[in-house]
Amino acid sequence: MSQVPQIKIPATYMRGGTSKGVFFNLEDLPKAAQVPGAARDAFLLRVIGSPDPYGKHTDGMGGATSSTSKTVILSKTSQPDHDVDYLFGQVSIDKPFVDWSGNCGNLTAAVGSFAISSGLVDASRVPENGVAIVRIWQANIKKTIIAHVPVTNGQVQETGDFELDGVTFPAAEVQVEFMDPADGEGAMLPTGNLVDELEVPGVGTFKATMINAGIPTIFLNAEDIGYTGTELQGAINGDEKALFMFETIRAHGAVRMGLIKNIEEAAGREHTPKVAFVAKAADYVSSSGKLISAADIDLNVRALSMGKLHHAMMGTAAVAIGTAAAIPGTLVNLAAGGGDRKAVTFGHPSGTLRVGAEAIQKDGEWTATKVIMSRSARVLMEGWVRVPGDAF
């Protein structure tokens, strides 16, 4: 039996927001994986340990959840007035594919840090002490993101006292600005409506706000689908009937948004769109046991990612939440109490998050100019990742 030795590739394992991923410099990848295609996908699948029918990622770097099965490829920018190009790959856990259809907002918080530490940002743009402004070109959706990365003694500062619900330990705060965050695949409101009647055969017809901002997202009212909006993961992720319902809604919503031509295509596009449900502010106990008071939030939001209820909130979905909240009449805005809003604080399974947004209406169409939120990031491990030489 022939044996192919393993190869090693420089890599960094990082936490960004409430996600974790394996970060690569494009130039460090094997030649075949430096360009889009089957070889790159096969390489990243092997790095993460997918597809894994056991759902554990025992033989890879993945964490067997949507928020920990992520990959990032960074390179010197190809765009004027930017510092780094950021490409995100969401790796399926149990299927042999990598979804390139959207961004990861949480890991965006780590992109600036990695770019500075890897020399991808010109040294003249990094202060000895202060905040480095890293201009990121998000290659998946072709949008600009600005990361404000703290720097101390010429090095990225990762430790600090900023606390982020869903992350165990405090760290340095990284402010992230998503510029013109409407997703690159079309109009921000693809149906032209603030609220639609979404017909889902075999499930029902629901009021829905469908928006392309940060990431394509389908918002529903929690009560319309039998929930309160205060649910934790255990209430949904073990319920196969509920998960099937959400996936069916997602598939039909994707068709309605023009993201796919028929519902069968949804199986090959797990990362987008997201499905989320909203409800008016209500008390609940978070997954860490912390009491979240209705008085401290504007509304509750729960979102699914890669077929499961997320343990906190995806950064890109938070962009969608902030944008929708800033547009009077959307389901998100109405759940938050309606009216004009420049910021919203929402409850999620791990706690709360505040996100600011600016949206304007011009010629009858709504556009978002900017969404701002704070995250944190930290290097967990750096060195080399190893994969069998015949894995791609």
C-alpha positions as CSV (number, residue, x, y, z in Angstrom):
1,M,0.0,0.0,0.0
2,S,1.5,3.4,-1.0
3,Q,1.8,6.0,1.6
4,V,1.8,9.7,0.9
5,P,3.4,11.8,3.7
6,Q,1.7,14.8,5.3
7,I,2.6,18.3,4.2
8,K,2.6,21.3,6.5
9,I,1.2,24.7,5.7
10,P,1.7,27.9,7.9
11,A,-1.6,28.7,9.6
12,T,-3.1,30.6,12.5
13,Y,-6.0,29.5,14.6
14,M,-8.0,32.5,15.7
15,R,-11.1,33.5,17.6
16,G,-13.0,36.5,16.1
17,G,-16.1,37.5,17.9
18,T,-18.0,34.4,18.8
19,S,-16.5,32.3,16.0
20,K,-13.2,30.4,15.5
21,G,-11.4,29.7,12.2
22,V,-8.2,28.7,10.5
23,F,-6.4,31.7,8.9
24,F,-4.1,31.4,5.9
25,N,-1.9,33.8,3.9
26,L,-2.8,33.1,0.3
27,E,0.9,32.9,-0.6
28,D,1.4,30.1,2.0
29,L,-1.2,27.8,0.5
30,P,-0.1,24.9,-1.8
31,K,0.0,26.1,-5.4
32,A,-3.1,24.2,-6.4
33,A,-5.0,25.8,-3.5
34,Q,-4.0,29.3,-4.3
35,V,-6.7,29.6,-6.9
36,P,-10.5,28.9,-6.5
37,G,-11.6,25.4,-7.4
38,A,-11.8,21.8,-6.4
39,A,-8.3,21.6,-5.1
40,R,-8.7,24.6,-2.7
41,D,-12.1,23.2,-1.5
42,A,-10.6,19.7,-0.9
43,F,-7.7,21.2,1.0
44,L,-9.9,23.2,3.3
45,L,-12.2,20.3,3.9
46,R,-9.3,18.2,5.0
47,V,-8.0,21.0,7.2
48,I,-11.3,21.2,9.0
49,G,-11.9,17.5,9.0
50,S,-15.0,17.4,6.7
51,P,-17.1,15.7,5.7
52,D,-17.5,14.0,9.0
53,P,-20.5,11.6,9.3
54,Y,-19.8,11.4,13.1
55,G,-20.3,15.2,13.4
56,K,-17.3,15.6,15.7
57,H,-14.4,16.9,13.5
58,T,-12.1,14.6,15.5
59,D,-9.6,14.4,12.6
60,G,-9.4,18.1,11.8
61,M,-9.3,21.6,13.1
62,G,-13.1,22.2,13.0
63,G,-15.2,22.4,16.1
64,A,-18.3,20.6,14.6
65,T,-20.5,23.7,14.8
66,S,-21.2,26.4,12.2
67,S,-19.3,29.0,14.3
68,T,-16.1,26.9,14.5
69,S,-15.9,25.3,11.1
70,K,-14.6,28.3,9.3
71,T,-11.6,29.2,7.1
72,V,-10.1,32.5,6.0
73,I,-7.7,33.3,3.2
74,L,-6.0,36.8,3.3
75,S,-3.8,38.4,0.7
76,K,-2.3,41.7,-0.3
77,T,-5.2,43.8,-1.6
78,S,-6.2,44.0,-5.2
79,Q,-8.3,47.1,-4.6
80,P,-7.2,50.8,-4.4
81,D,-7.5,52.4,-1.0
82,H,-7.6,49.1,0.9
83,D,-5.1,47.1,2.9
84,V,-6.1,43.5,2.6
85,D,-8.4,41.1,0.7
86,Y,-10.4,38.8,2.9
87,L,-12.0,35.6,1.5
88,F,-14.2,33.5,3.8
89,G,-15.0,29.8,3.4
90,Q,-17.8,28.2,5.5
91,V,-17.0,24.5,5.6
92,S,-19.9,22.1,5.8
93,I,-19.6,19.6,8.7
94,D,-21.1,16.5,7.1
95,K,-21.1,17.3,3.4
96,P,-18.1,17.7,1.0
97,F,-18.4,21.3,0.1
98,V,-17.2,24.8,1.1
99,D,-19.8,27.6,0.9
100,W,-18.3,30.8,-0.5
101,S,-21.6,32.7,-0.8
102,G,-21.2,35.1,2.1
103,N,-19.1,36.7,4.8
104,C,-18.4,35.9,8.4
105,G,-18.9,39.1,10.4
106,N,-17.4,37.7,13.6
107,L,-14.1,36.6,12.1
108,T,-13.9,40.0,10.4
109,A,-12.8,41.2,13.8
110,A,-9.7,39.0,13.6
111,V,-8.9,39.9,10.0
112,G,-7.3,43.2,10.9
113,S,-5.2,41.6,13.6
114,F,-3.9,38.8,11.3
115,A,-3.3,41.3,8.5
116,I,-1.1,43.5,10.7
117,S,0.8,40.7,12.3
118,S,1.4,39.0,8.9
119,G,2.8,42.1,7.3
120,L,-0.1,42.5,4.9
121,V,-0.7,46.1,6.1
122,D,1.9,48.7,5.2
123,A,3.9,49.5,8.3
124,S,3.3,53.2,7.8
125,R,-0.3,52.6,8.6
126,V,0.3,51.0,12.0
127,P,1.0,53.4,14.9
128,E,3.4,52.6,17.6
129,N,0.6,53.1,20.1
130,G,-3.0,53.8,19.3
131,V,-5.5,52.4,16.8
132,A,-4.7,51.0,13.4
133,I,-7.4,51.6,10.7
134,V,-7.4,48.4,8.6
135,R,-9.3,48.8,5.3
136,I,-10.6,45.3,4.4
137,W,-12.0,44.3,1.0
138,Q,-14.5,41.5,1.7
139,A,-14.0,39.4,-1.5
140,N,-17.1,37.2,-1.1
141,I,-19.6,40.0,-1.2
142,K,-17.3,42.8,-2.7
143,K,-17.7,45.2,0.2
144,T,-15.5,47.4,2.3
145,I,-15.1,46.8,6.0
146,I,-13.1,49.0,8.4
147,A,-11.5,47.4,11.5
148,H,-10.2,49.6,14.3
149,V,-7.4,47.5,15.8
150,P,-5.7,48.6,19.1
151,V,-1.9,48.6,18.9
152,T,0.5,48.8,21.9
153,N,4.3,49.1,21.4
154,G,3.9,48.4,17.7
155,Q,2.1,45.1,18.3
156,V,-1.6,44.2,18.0
157,Q,-3.1,44.4,21.5
158,E,-5.3,41.4,22.1
159,T,-5.9,41.5,25.9
160,G,-8.2,44.0,27.5
161,D,-11.4,44.3,29.6
162,F,-14.0,44.3,26.8
163,E,-16.6,41.7,27.4
164,L,-18.6,40.1,24.6
165,D,-21.6,37.8,25.5
166,G,-20.9,34.4,24.0
167,V,-17.1,34.7,24.7
168,T,-15.8,33.4,28.0
169,F,-13.0,35.8,28.7
170,P,-12.6,39.6,28.2
171,A,-10.2,40.9,25.5
172,A,-9.3,44.1,23.6
173,E,-12.2,45.8,21.8
174,V,-12.2,45.9,18.0
175,Q,-14.7,48.2,16.5
176,V,-15.9,47.0,13.0
177,E,-17.6,49.2,10.5
178,F,-19.5,47.5,7.6
179,M,-19.7,50.1,4.8
180,D,-22.6,50.0,2.4
181,P,-23.5,46.6,3.9
182,A,-26.2,45.6,1.4
183,D,-25.1,42.2,0.1
184,G,-23.5,42.2,-3.3
185,E,-26.1,40.0,-4.9
186,G,-28.8,42.6,-5.6
187,A,-31.2,45.1,-4.0
188,M,-31.1,45.4,-0.2
189,L,-34.8,44.6,-0.2
190,P,-34.9,42.1,-3.0
191,T,-38.7,41.9,-3.2
192,G,-39.1,45.7,-2.9
193,N,-41.2,45.2,0.2
194,L,-40.6,45.8,3.9
195,V,-42.8,42.8,4.8
196,D,-43.9,40.0,2.5
197,E,-46.3,37.1,2.8
198,L,-43.9,34.1,2.4
199,E,-45.8,31.0,1.3
200,V,-44.0,27.8,2.3
201,P,-45.9,24.7,1.0
202,G,-46.6,22.2,3.6
203,V,-45.6,24.6,6.4
204,G,-47.6,27.7,6.2
205,T,-47.7,31.4,5.1
206,F,-45.7,33.8,7.2
207,K,-45.0,37.5,7.4
208,A,-41.4,37.9,6.5
209,T,-38.8,40.7,6.1
210,M,-36.2,39.6,3.6
211,I,-33.1,41.7,3.5
212,N,-29.6,41.6,1.9
213,A,-27.4,43.5,4.4
214,G,-24.4,41.9,5.9
215,I,-25.8,38.6,4.8
216,P,-29.1,37.7,3.1
217,T,-31.5,37.1,6.0
218,I,-35.2,36.0,6.3
219,F,-36.8,37.5,9.4
220,L,-40.0,36.0,10.8
221,N,-42.1,36.8,13.9
222,A,-41.4,34.2,16.6
223,E,-45.1,33.8,17.5
224,D,-46.0,33.0,13.9
225,I,-43.8,29.8,14.1
226,G,-44.7,28.8,17.6
227,Y,-41.8,30.4,19.6
228,T,-41.3,33.2,22.1
229,G,-38.0,34.5,20.9
230,T,-36.3,33.6,24.3
231,E,-35.3,30.1,23.2
232,L,-31.8,28.6,23.8
233,Q,-30.2,26.0,21.6
234,G,-31.6,23.0,23.4
235,A,-35.2,24.0,22.6
236,I,-34.6,23.8,18.8
237,N,-31.4,21.9,17.9
238,G,-32.7,18.5,19.1
239,D,-36.0,18.9,17.4
240,E,-35.7,17.4,13.9
241,K,-39.2,18.5,12.9
242,A,-38.4,22.1,13.8
243,L,-35.1,22.0,12.0
244,F,-36.8,20.7,8.9
245,M,-39.3,23.5,9.1
246,F,-36.6,26.1,9.3
247,E,-34.7,24.6,6.4
248,T,-37.9,24.5,4.3
249,I,-38.6,28.1,5.1
250,R,-35.0,29.0,4.2
251,A,-35.2,27.2,0.9
252,H,-38.4,28.9,-0.2
253,G,-37.2,32.3,1.1
254,A,-34.0,31.9,-0.9
255,V,-36.0,31.4,-4.1
256,R,-38.2,34.4,-3.2
257,M,-35.1,36.5,-2.7
258,G,-33.7,35.5,-6.0
259,L,-30.6,33.8,-4.5
260,I,-31.5,30.4,-6.1
261,K,-33.7,29.4,-9.0
262,N,-35.4,26.4,-7.2
263,I,-35.6,25.0,-3.7
264,E,-33.3,22.0,-4.6
265,E,-30.4,24.4,-5.0
266,A,-30.6,25.3,-1.3
267,A,-28.8,22.1,-0.3
268,G,-25.7,23.4,-2.0
269,R,-25.9,26.8,-0.4
270,E,-26.1,26.2,3.4
271,H,-24.4,29.4,4.5
272,T,-26.9,31.8,3.0
273,P,-29.6,33.0,3.4
274,K,-30.0,32.9,7.2
275,V,-33.3,32.5,9.0
276,A,-34.0,34.5,12.1
277,F,-37.0,35.1,14.3
278,V,-37.8,38.2,16.3
279,A,-40.0,39.1,19.3
280,K,-40.6,42.0,21.6
281,A,-38.3,42.4,24.5
282,A,-38.8,39.8,27.3
283,D,-36.9,38.5,30.3
284,Y,-35.0,35.3,29.9
285,V,-32.0,33.4,31.3
286,S,-29.0,33.2,28.9
287,S,-27.0,30.0,28.2
288,S,-24.5,31.1,30.8
289,G,-27.2,31.5,33.5
290,K,-27.2,35.2,33.3
291,L,-30.6,36.9,33.7
292,I,-31.3,39.2,30.7
293,S,-33.9,41.8,31.6
294,A,-36.4,43.1,29.0
295,A,-35.6,46.6,30.3
296,D,-32.0,46.3,28.9
297,I,-32.9,45.2,25.4
298,D,-35.1,46.5,22.5
299,L,-36.1,43.1,21.2
300,N,-35.1,39.4,21.2
301,V,-33.6,37.7,18.1
302,R,-32.7,34.1,17.4
303,A,-30.9,33.0,14.2
304,L,-30.1,29.7,12.6
305,S,-26.7,29.0,10.9
306,M,-25.9,25.9,8.9
307,G,-29.1,24.3,10.0
308,K,-28.8,24.9,13.7
309,L,-29.8,27.6,16.2
310,H,-26.7,29.7,16.7
311,H,-25.3,29.9,20.2
312,A,-25.0,33.7,20.1
313,M,-25.4,35.8,17.0
314,M,-23.5,35.8,13.7
315,G,-21.8,39.1,13.1
316,T,-23.3,39.3,9.6
317,A,-26.7,38.6,10.9
318,A,-26.2,41.4,13.5
319,V,-25.6,43.7,10.5
320,A,-28.9,42.6,9.0
321,I,-30.6,43.1,12.3
322,G,-29.2,46.6,12.8
323,T,-30.1,47.6,9.2
324,A,-33.6,46.2,9.4
325,A,-34.1,47.9,12.7
326,A,-33.2,51.2,11.2
327,I,-35.9,50.9,8.5
328,P,-39.4,51.7,9.9
329,G,-42.0,49.0,9.2
330,T,-39.8,45.9,9.0
331,L,-40.5,43.1,11.4
332,V,-37.3,43.8,13.2
333,N,-38.1,47.5,13.6
334,L,-41.7,46.7,14.7
335,A,-40.5,44.1,17.3
336,A,-38.1,46.8,18.7
337,G,-41.0,49.2,19.1
338,G,-41.1,50.9,15.7
339,G,-40.1,54.4,14.7
340,D,-36.7,55.8,13.6
341,R,-33.7,54.0,15.1
342,K,-30.0,54.6,14.8
343,A,-29.0,51.7,17.1
344,V,-30.6,48.6,18.6
345,T,-29.7,46.3,21.5
346,F,-31.0,42.8,21.1
347,G,-31.1,39.7,23.2
348,H,-29.6,36.4,21.8
349,P,-29.0,33.0,23.4
350,S,-25.7,34.0,25.0
351,G,-26.7,37.5,26.1
352,T,-27.0,40.9,24.4
353,L,-25.4,42.9,21.6
354,R,-25.7,46.5,20.5
355,V,-25.4,47.4,16.9
356,G,-25.7,50.8,15.2
357,A,-26.9,51.4,11.7
358,E,-27.5,54.3,9.3
359,A,-30.2,53.8,6.6
360,I,-31.6,56.3,4.2
361,Q,-34.5,56.3,1.7
362,K,-33.9,57.7,-1.8
363,D,-36.3,57.5,-4.7
364,G,-38.5,55.1,-2.7
365,E,-35.7,52.6,-2.1
366,W,-33.9,52.0,1.2
367,T,-30.1,51.8,1.4
368,A,-27.8,51.3,4.4
369,T,-24.7,53.5,4.5
370,K,-23.0,51.9,7.5
371,V,-23.4,49.4,10.4
372,I,-21.1,49.5,13.4
373,M,-20.5,47.0,16.2
374,S,-17.8,46.0,18.6
375,R,-16.2,42.6,18.8
376,S,-12.9,41.2,20.0
377,A,-10.3,38.8,18.6
378,R,-7.4,36.7,19.8
379,V,-4.7,34.3,18.3
380,L,-5.3,30.9,19.9
381,M,-2.5,29.0,18.2
382,E,0.0,29.6,15.3
383,G,2.4,27.4,13.4
384,W,1.5,24.8,10.8
385,V,-1.5,22.7,10.0
386,R,-0.8,19.3,8.4
387,V,-2.8,17.4,5.9
388,P,-2.1,14.3,3.9
389,G,-0.3,15.1,0.6
390,D,-2.9,13.5,-1.5
391,A,-5.9,15.2,0.2
392,F,-6.4,17.7,-2.6
